[in-house]
Amino acid sequence: NENFEKIEELEKRLLKIKDVFDLLNKEKEIKELEKEIQKEGFWENKKEAVKKTQKLADLKKEVEIYYYLEKELKDIKELAFLTEKEKGESGLEKEINEKIKK
């Protein structure tokens, strides 16, 4: 099925992005920054504190984008399986095709 081939290709791309993106290290850095921000005296050096909180916000946004893409791909895959069960051109298949094109 053409849709499953496209989905498989998207899954491969997402895995590459995860590696290139270094997701695990970004999540680790987020946890470390969150712990550091909770420490007493963190705001004594305001310039450094602002820099670290901005870095934390940036990292969270990057990780959030990856997980959004991962969820969208999972949803597409589930829709494809449902469509395969129903067979034929349906509203679900159109929805899948639209999401894949994004």
N, CA, C and O atoms as a MOPAC input file, in Angstrom:
PM7 MOZYME 1SCF
protein

 N      0.84500 1    -1.17600 1     0.00000 1
 C      0.00000 1     0.00000 1     0.00000 1
 C      0.88900 1     1.23800 1     0.00000 1
 O      1.85000 1     1.32300 1     0.76400 1
 N      0.56600 1     2.17700 1    -0.84800 1
 C      1.36400 1     3.39200 1    -0.99700 1
 C      1.42800 1     4.20400 1     0.29400 1
 O      2.47500 1     4.75100 1     0.64000 1
 N      0.30200 1     4.28000 1     1.00300 1
 C      0.29400 1     5.03900 1     2.25900 1
 C      1.24700 1     4.44300 1     3.28700 1
 O      1.95000 1     5.18100 1     3.97900 1
 N      1.28000 1     3.12100 1     3.39400 1
 C      2.16600 1     2.48600 1     4.36600 1
 C      3.63400 1     2.70100 1     3.99700 1
 O      4.48500 1     2.81800 1     4.87900 1
 N      3.92800 1     2.75200 1     2.71200 1
 C      5.30000 1     3.03200 1     2.27100 1
 C      5.70300 1     4.44900 1     2.65800 1
 O      6.81400 1     4.68100 1     3.13500 1
 N      4.79000 1     5.39100 1     2.44800 1
 C      5.05800 1     6.77700 1     2.82700 1
 C      5.25100 1     6.90300 1     4.34000 1
 O      6.14400 1     7.60700 1     4.81200 1
 N      4.40000 1     6.20800 1     5.08000 1
 C      4.48900 1     6.24600 1     6.54100 1
 C      5.81400 1     5.65000 1     7.01000 1
 O      6.46200 1     6.18800 1     7.90600 1
 N      6.20900 1     4.54000 1     6.40000 1
 C      7.47900 1     3.90700 1     6.75500 1
 C      8.64700 1     4.85600 1     6.48300 1
 O      9.58300 1     4.93400 1     7.27800 1
 N      8.59300 1     5.56500 1     5.37900 1
 C      9.64300 1     6.53300 1     5.04500 1
 C      9.66400 1     7.66300 1     6.07500 1
 O     10.73200 1     8.09800 1     6.50600 1
 N      8.49200 1     8.12800 1     6.46000 1
 C      8.41900 1     9.18900 1     7.47700 1
 C      8.96800 1     8.70500 1     8.82400 1
 O      9.62300 1     9.46500 1     9.53700 1
 N      8.70100 1     7.44800 1     9.16700 1
 C      9.23200 1     6.89400 1    10.41900 1
 C     10.75100 1     6.86000 1    10.38200 1
 O     11.40100 1     7.17900 1    11.37700 1
 N     11.32000 1     6.48100 1     9.25500 1
 C     12.78200 1     6.45900 1     9.11800 1
 C     13.36000 1     7.86100 1     9.26100 1
 O     14.37200 1     8.06400 1     9.93000 1
 N     12.70700 1     8.81500 1     8.62700 1
 C     13.16700 1    10.20500 1     8.72600 1
 C     13.11200 1    10.70600 1    10.16400 1
 O     14.02300 1    11.38500 1    10.63700 1
 N     12.02700 1    10.35800 1    10.84900 1
 C     11.86600 1    10.80900 1    12.23300 1
 C     12.95000 1    10.21100 1    13.13300 1
 O     13.46200 1    10.89100 1    14.02200 1
 N     13.29600 1     8.95300 1    12.90600 1
 C     14.37600 1     8.33400 1    13.68300 1
 C     15.71400 1     9.02800 1    13.42600 1
 O     16.50400 1     9.22600 1    14.34900 1
 N     15.96100 1     9.39500 1    12.17100 1
 C     17.19400 1    10.12900 1    11.84800 1
 C     17.20700 1    11.47600 1    12.54600 1
 O     18.22700 1    11.90300 1    13.08700 1
 N     16.05600 1    12.14100 1    12.52500 1
 C     15.95200 1    13.43800 1    13.18600 1
 C     16.24600 1    13.29400 1    14.67700 1
 O     16.93400 1    14.12600 1    15.26900 1
 N     15.71700 1    12.22900 1    15.27200 1
 C     15.93400 1    12.00000 1    16.70400 1
 C     17.42100 1    11.87500 1    17.01200 1
 O     17.90100 1    12.42000 1    18.00600 1
 N     18.15400 1    11.15400 1    16.15500 1
 C     19.59100 1    10.98500 1    16.36900 1
 C     20.35700 1    12.28200 1    16.11800 1
 O     21.18300 1    12.69400 1    16.93200 1
 N     20.07600 1    12.91600 1    14.98800 1
 C     20.76900 1    14.15700 1    14.63900 1
 C     20.43000 1    15.24400 1    15.65400 1
 O     21.28200 1    16.04700 1    16.03400 1
 N     19.21900 1    15.25200 1    16.06700 1
 C     18.68400 1    16.22300 1    17.00500 1
 C     19.23100 1    16.00500 1    18.41100 1
 O     19.20400 1    16.91300 1    19.24200 1
 N     19.72900 1    14.79700 1    18.67500 1
 C     20.30100 1    14.42600 1    19.97500 1
 C     19.28000 1    14.62400 1    21.09900 1
 O     19.55600 1    15.25800 1    22.11800 1
 N     18.10500 1    14.06300 1    20.87500 1
 C     16.97700 1    14.24400 1    21.77600 1
 C     17.28000 1    13.83300 1    23.21600 1
 O     16.92800 1    14.55300 1    24.15100 1
 N     17.92500 1    12.69000 1    23.40200 1
 C     18.19100 1    12.20500 1    24.76300 1
 C     19.05400 1    13.18800 1    25.55200 1
 O     18.79400 1    13.44100 1    26.72800 1
 N     20.06800 1    13.73500 1    24.91200 1
 C     20.91700 1    14.70300 1    25.60700 1
 C     20.18200 1    16.00900 1    25.89200 1
 O     20.41700 1    16.65100 1    26.91600 1
 N     19.28800 1    16.39700 1    24.97800 1
 C     18.50600 1    17.61300 1    25.21900 1
 C     17.58100 1    17.42400 1    26.41800 1
 O     17.42000 1    18.33200 1    27.23400 1
 N     16.97400 1    16.24400 1    26.51900 1
 C     16.10200 1    15.97000 1    27.66800 1
 C     16.90800 1    15.94600 1    28.96400 1
 O     16.44900 1    16.43000 1    29.99800 1
 N     18.08900 1    15.38900 1    28.90100 1
 C     18.96600 1    15.36000 1    30.08200 1
 C     19.35500 1    16.78600 1    30.49200 1
 O     19.35100 1    17.12600 1    31.67500 1
 N     19.68800 1    17.60200 1    29.50700 1
 C     20.05900 1    18.98600 1    29.79600 1
 C     18.88200 1    19.76400 1    30.38000 1
 O     19.07000 1    20.61200 1    31.25200 1
 N     17.68100 1    19.48200 1    29.90500 1
 C     16.48300 1    20.12700 1    30.45400 1
 C     16.34800 1    19.80600 1    31.94100 1
 O     16.11400 1    20.69900 1    32.75600 1
 N     16.49600 1    18.53700 1    32.28600 1
 C     16.38300 1    18.13600 1    33.69600 1
 C     17.44300 1    18.82100 1    34.55000 1
 O     17.15700 1    19.27200 1    35.65900 1
 N     18.66300 1    18.89700 1    34.03100 1
 C     19.74100 1    19.54400 1    34.78100 1
 C     19.46600 1    21.02800 1    34.98800 1
 O     19.66500 1    21.55700 1    36.08100 1
 N     19.00800 1    21.69400 1    33.93700 1
 C     18.69600 1    23.12200 1    34.06100 1
 C     17.52700 1    23.34900 1    35.01900 1
 O     17.53700 1    24.30500 1    35.79400 1
 N     16.52300 1    22.47700 1    34.96900 1
 C     15.39300 1    22.61800 1    35.89200 1
 C     15.84900 1    22.47200 1    37.34000 1
 O     15.38100 1    23.20800 1    38.21000 1
 N     16.74600 1    21.54400 1    37.60900 1
 C     17.27600 1    21.38400 1    38.96700 1
 C     18.06500 1    22.62000 1    39.38100 1
 O     17.93600 1    23.10100 1    40.50600 1
 N     18.87600 1    23.12500 1    38.46900 1
 C     19.70400 1    24.28700 1    38.77000 1
 C     18.84600 1    25.51500 1    39.07400 1
 O     19.16100 1    26.28900 1    39.97800 1
 N     17.77200 1    25.68700 1    38.32500 1
 C     16.88700 1    26.83600 1    38.52100 1
 C     16.21500 1    26.78100 1    39.89700 1
 O     15.90300 1    27.82300 1    40.47300 1
 N     15.99400 1    25.58300 1    40.42000 1
 C     15.34600 1    25.42200 1    41.71800 1
 C     16.27400 1    25.71100 1    42.89500 1
 O     15.81700 1    25.89200 1    44.02400 1
 N     17.57100 1    25.75300 1    42.62800 1
 C     18.53600 1    25.96800 1    43.71400 1
 C     18.42800 1    27.38500 1    44.26700 1
 O     18.15100 1    28.35100 1    43.55600 1
 N     18.65800 1    27.44900 1    45.55300 1
 C     18.65800 1    28.74800 1    46.22400 1
 C     19.80500 1    29.59200 1    45.68100 1
 O     20.90900 1    29.09100 1    45.46700 1
 N     19.54300 1    30.84700 1    45.46500 1
 C     20.57300 1    31.75900 1    44.98200 1
 C     20.71100 1    31.78200 1    43.46000 1
 O     21.57500 1    32.47900 1    42.92800 1
 N     19.88700 1    31.04300 1    42.77300 1
 C     19.98800 1    30.98300 1    41.31300 1
 C     19.87700 1    32.37600 1    40.69200 1
 O     20.59700 1    32.69300 1    39.74600 1
 N     18.98200 1    33.20100 1    41.22100 1
 C     18.72300 1    34.50900 1    40.63200 1
 C     19.68900 1    35.60600 1    41.10200 1
 O     19.52400 1    36.77200 1    40.74500 1
 N     20.68300 1    35.23600 1    41.89100 1
 C     21.65300 1    36.24100 1    42.35500 1
 C     22.44600 1    36.81600 1    41.18500 1
 O     22.73700 1    38.01200 1    41.16300 1
 N     22.79300 1    35.98800 1    40.22800 1
 C     23.45800 1    36.45800 1    39.01200 1
 C     22.39200 1    36.50400 1    37.92100 1
 O     22.18400 1    35.53800 1    37.18700 1
 N     21.72100 1    37.66100 1    37.83500 1
 C     20.56300 1    37.77800 1    36.95100 1
 C     20.90700 1    37.51300 1    35.47900 1
 O     20.13000 1    36.88100 1    34.76400 1
 N     22.04700 1    37.98800 1    35.03900 1
 C     22.43000 1    37.81400 1    33.64000 1
 C     22.56100 1    36.32000 1    33.30100 1
 O     22.06600 1    35.86300 1    32.27000 1
 N     23.21200 1    35.59700 1    34.15100 1
 C     23.40000 1    34.15100 1    33.94900 1
 C     22.07400 1    33.40500 1    34.10500 1
 O     21.79900 1    32.45000 1    33.37800 1
 N     21.26500 1    33.84800 1    35.05000 1
 C     19.96200 1    33.21300 1    35.28100 1
 C     19.06200 1    33.37100 1    34.06100 1
 O     18.39600 1    32.42300 1    33.64600 1
 N     19.04600 1    34.56000 1    33.49500 1
 C     18.21700 1    34.80600 1    32.30700 1
 C     18.70800 1    33.95300 1    31.14500 1
 O     17.90700 1    33.38900 1    30.40000 1
 N     20.02200 1    33.86000 1    30.99300 1
 C     20.59700 1    33.05900 1    29.90900 1
 C     20.18700 1    31.58700 1    30.04700 1
 O     19.82500 1    30.94100 1    29.06400 1
 N     20.24700 1    31.07600 1    31.26200 1
 C     19.90700 1    29.66500 1    31.49800 1
 C     18.41000 1    29.40500 1    31.33900 1
 O     18.02000 1    28.37000 1    30.79900 1
 N     17.57500 1    30.32300 1    31.79900 1
 C     16.13300 1    30.12200 1    31.63600 1
 C     15.73400 1    30.20500 1    30.16100 1
 O     14.82900 1    29.49900 1    29.71700 1
 N     16.41100 1    31.06800 1    29.41000 1
 C     16.13400 1    31.14300 1    27.97300 1
 C     16.57000 1    29.85300 1    27.27800 1
 O     15.87200 1    29.33800 1    26.40400 1
 N     17.72600 1    29.34300 1    27.67700 1
 C     18.20200 1    28.08200 1    27.10000 1
 C     17.22100 1    26.95300 1    27.41600 1
 O     16.93000 1    26.12200 1    26.55600 1
 N     16.71500 1    26.92400 1    28.64700 1
 C     15.73200 1    25.91400 1    29.04200 1
 C     14.47000 1    26.02300 1    28.18100 1
 O     13.94800 1    25.01000 1    27.71500 1
 N     13.99100 1    27.22100 1    27.97400 1
 C     12.79400 1    27.42800 1    27.15200 1
 C     13.03900 1    26.96300 1    25.71800 1
 O     12.17400 1    26.32800 1    25.11500 1
 N     14.20600 1    27.27600 1    25.17500 1
 C     14.54000 1    26.86700 1    23.80600 1
 C     14.60700 1    25.34600 1    23.68100 1
 O     14.07800 1    24.77000 1    22.73000 1
 N     15.25800 1    24.70500 1    24.64200 1
 C     15.36900 1    23.25000 1    24.62100 1
 C     13.99800 1    22.58400 1    24.71800 1
 O     13.71000 1    21.62500 1    24.00200 1
 N     13.16400 1    23.10100 1    25.60600 1
 C     11.81800 1    22.53500 1    25.76800 1
 C     11.02000 1    22.66500 1    24.47200 1
 O     10.28500 1    21.75000 1    24.10000 1
 N     11.16000 1    23.78400 1    23.79400 1
 C     10.43300 1    24.00000 1    22.54600 1
 C     10.90300 1    23.00200 1    21.48200 1
 O     10.08500 1    22.42900 1    20.76100 1
 N     12.20700 1    22.79700 1    21.38800 1
 C     12.75700 1    21.85700 1    20.41400 1
 C     12.25600 1    20.43900 1    20.67600 1
 O     11.84500 1    19.74300 1    19.74800 1
 N     12.28900 1    20.01700 1    21.92200 1
 C     11.84600 1    18.67400 1    22.28800 1
 C     10.34100 1    18.54300 1    22.04700 1
 O      9.86400 1    17.51200 1    21.57300 1
 N      9.61100 1    19.58900 1    22.37600 1
 C      8.16300 1    19.59200 1    22.16100 1
 C      7.82700 1    19.40600 1    20.67800 1
 O      6.89200 1    18.67700 1    20.34600 1
 N      8.56600 1    20.04600 1    19.79900 1
 C      8.34200 1    19.91500 1    18.35800 1
 C      8.57100 1    18.47100 1    17.91500 1
 O      7.79300 1    17.92700 1    17.13100 1
 N      9.62700 1    17.85900 1    18.41300 1
 C      9.90100 1    16.46900 1    18.03600 1
 C      8.74400 1    15.56200 1    18.46900 1
 O      8.25900 1    14.75100 1    17.68000 1
 N      8.30900 1    15.70200 1    19.71100 1
 C      7.23200 1    14.83800 1    20.20600 1
 C      5.90600 1    15.11100 1    19.48900 1
 O      5.08500 1    14.20700 1    19.33100 1
 N      5.70300 1    16.34000 1    19.06300 1
 C      4.51700 1    16.65400 1    18.27500 1
 C      4.56100 1    15.87500 1    16.95800 1
 O      3.56800 1    15.26700 1    16.55700 1
 N      5.71300 1    15.89600 1    16.29000 1
 C      5.85800 1    15.16200 1    15.03000 1
 C      5.67900 1    13.66200 1    15.23600 1
 O      5.05400 1    12.98300 1    14.42200 1
 N      6.23000 1    13.15800 1    16.32500 1
 C      6.10900 1    11.74000 1    16.63600 1
 C      4.63400 1    11.35100 1    16.83200 1
 O      4.18800 1    10.31500 1    16.33900 1
 N      3.89600 1    12.18100 1    17.54500 1
 C      2.47700 1    11.91200 1    17.79100 1
 C      1.68100 1    11.98400 1    16.49500 1
 O      0.82100 1    11.13900 1    16.24700 1
 N      1.95900 1    12.98000 1    15.67500 1
 C      1.26600 1    13.10000 1    14.39600 1
 C      1.49900 1    11.86300 1    13.53300 1
 O      0.57100 1    11.36100 1    12.89900 1
 N      2.72100 1    11.37900 1    13.50800 1
 C      3.02900 1    10.19900 1    12.71300 1
 C      2.30700 1     8.96900 1    13.25700 1
 O      1.82200 1     8.13700 1    12.49000 1
 N      2.23800 1     8.85800 1    14.57600 1
 C      1.51500 1     7.74200 1    15.19100 1
 C      0.03800 1     7.80100 1    14.81600 1
 O     -0.57000 1     6.78000 1    14.49700 1
 N     -0.53400 1     9.00500 1    14.85800 1
 C     -1.94300 1     9.17900 1    14.48700 1
 C     -2.17500 1     8.80100 1    13.02400 1
 O     -3.16000 1     8.13900 1    12.69600 1
 N     -1.27100 1     9.22100 1    12.16000 1
 C     -1.38000 1     8.89200 1    10.73800 1
 C     -1.35000 1     7.38600 1    10.53400 1
 O     -2.12400 1     6.83500 1     9.75200 1
 N     -0.44700 1     6.73300 1    11.24800 1
 C     -0.31200 1     5.28100 1    11.12000 1
 C     -1.59900 1     4.57700 1    11.57400 1
 O     -2.06300 1     3.64500 1    10.91800 1
 N     -2.16500 1     5.02300 1    12.68300 1
 C     -3.41500 1     4.43700 1    13.17700 1
 C     -4.54800 1     4.63900 1    12.17000 1
 O     -5.34300 1     3.73200 1    11.92600 1
 N     -4.61000 1     5.83000 1    11.59500 1
 C     -5.63000 1     6.10000 1    10.58200 1
 C     -5.43800 1     5.19900 1     9.36500 1
 O     -6.40900 1     4.71800 1     8.78000 1
 N     -4.19300 1     4.97900 1     8.99400 1
 C     -3.91400 1     4.11800 1     7.83900 1
 C     -4.38500 1     2.69400 1     8.10000 1
 O     -4.95500 1     2.05600 1     7.21500 1
 N     -4.14900 1     2.19700 1     9.30300 1
 C     -4.61200 1     0.84500 1     9.63400 1
 C     -6.14000 1     0.76600 1     9.61200 1
 O     -6.70700 1    -0.20900 1     9.11800 1
 N     -6.79800 1     1.78500 1    10.14300 1
 C     -8.26100 1     1.80500 1    10.11500 1
 C     -8.77200 1     1.84500 1     8.67800 1
 O     -9.73000 1     1.15300 1     8.33400 1
 N     -8.14300 1     2.64200 1     7.85700 1
 C     -8.53900 1     2.75500 1     6.46200 1
 C     -8.33300 1     1.43600 1     5.72900 1
 O     -9.16100 1     1.03300 1     4.91200 1
 N     -7.23100 1     0.77300 1     6.02500 1
 C     -6.94200 1    -0.51500 1     5.38500 1
 C     -8.03600 1    -1.52700 1     5.70800 1
 O     -8.41900 1    -2.33900 1     4.86700 1
 N     -8.52600 1    -1.46300 1     6.93500 1
 C     -9.60600 1    -2.36800 1     7.32600 1
 C    -10.87000 1    -2.09500 1     6.51700 1
 O    -11.56300 1    -3.01500 1     6.08200 1
 N    -11.14900 1    -0.82000 1     6.32800 1
 C    -12.36700 1    -0.44700 1     5.61200 1
 C    -12.23200 1    -0.63500 1     4.10100 1
 O    -13.22100 1    -0.84500 1     3.40000 1
 N    -10.99900 1    -0.55600 1     3.61500 1
 C    -10.70200 1    -0.64800 1     2.17000 1
 C    -11.43600 1     0.44500 1     1.40100 1
 O    -12.46300 1     0.96900 1     1.83200 1
 N    -10.87600 1     0.75500 1     0.27500 1
 C    -11.51800 1     1.72100 1    -0.60500 1
 C    -11.25700 1     3.15300 1    -0.19600 1
 O    -10.75100 1     3.41700 1     0.89500 1
 N    -11.59800 1     4.05800 1    -1.05900 1
 C    -11.43400 1     5.49200 1    -0.80900 1
 C    -12.48700 1     5.95300 1     0.19200 1
 O    -13.68600 1     5.79700 1    -0.04000 1
 N    -12.04200 1     6.50400 1     1.27600 1
 C    -12.97100 1     6.97800 1     2.30000 1
 C    -12.47100 1     8.30600 1     2.83800 1
 O    -11.41900 1     8.80100 1     2.43300 1
 N    -13.22100 1     8.86100 1     3.73300 1
 C    -12.80400 1    10.10100 1     4.38400 1
 C    -11.51500 1     9.92700 1     5.15400 1
 O    -10.68900 1    10.84000 1     5.20100 1
 N    -11.33100 1     8.75700 1     5.76500 1
 C    -10.09500 1     8.50300 1     6.50800 1
 C     -8.89100 1     8.52300 1     5.58800 1
 O     -7.85900 1     9.10300 1     5.92800 1
 N     -9.00900 1     7.90100 1     4.43400 1
 C     -7.87800 1     7.84700 1     3.50400 1
 C     -7.52200 1     9.25700 1     3.03200 1
 O     -6.34400 1     9.59200 1     2.90800 1
 N     -8.52100 1    10.06800 1     2.77300 1
 C     -8.26800 1    11.45400 1     2.37900 1
 C     -7.54300 1    12.19400 1     3.49700 1
 O     -6.61500 1    12.96100 1     3.24000 1
 N     -7.96400 1    11.96700 1     4.72800 1
 C     -7.32200 1    12.61700 1     5.88800 1
 C     -5.86700 1    12.19100 1     5.99400 1
 O     -4.99600 1    13.02000 1     6.25900 1
 N     -5.59500 1    10.91200 1     5.79000 1
 C     -4.22000 1    10.40300 1     5.83900 1
 C     -3.37300 1    11.09200 1     4.77200 1
 O     -2.27900 1    11.58300 1     5.05200 1
 N     -3.88400 1    11.12000 1     3.56900 1
 C     -3.14500 1    11.72900 1     2.47700 1
 C     -2.84700 1    13.20000 1     2.75100 1
 O     -1.75800 1    13.67800 1     2.43500 1
 N     -3.79800 1    13.91700 1     3.33200 1
 C     -3.58500 1    15.30600 1     3.68400 1
 C     -2.51000 1    15.46000 1     4.74800 1
 O     -1.66100 1    16.34600 1     4.64600 1
 N     -2.53400 1    14.60200 1     5.77500 1
 C     -1.54200 1    14.68100 1     6.85300 1
 C     -0.15100 1    14.32400 1     6.35700 1
 O      0.83000 1    14.94600 1     6.76200 1
 N     -0.05600 1    13.33100 1     5.48600 1
 C      1.25300 1    12.93000 1     4.95100 1
 C      1.87100 1    14.05400 1     4.15100 1
 O      3.08700 1    14.24500 1     4.18900 1
 N      1.05300 1    14.80100 1     3.42700 1
 C      1.55500 1    15.90800 1     2.59500 1
 C      2.11400 1    17.03400 1     3.42400 1
 O      2.95500 1    17.78700 1     2.93300 1
 N      1.67800 1    17.18500 1     4.67900 1
 C      2.19300 1    18.23200 1     5.56800 1
 C      3.62700 1    17.98900 1     5.77100 1
 O      4.28600 1    18.74200 1     6.48700 1

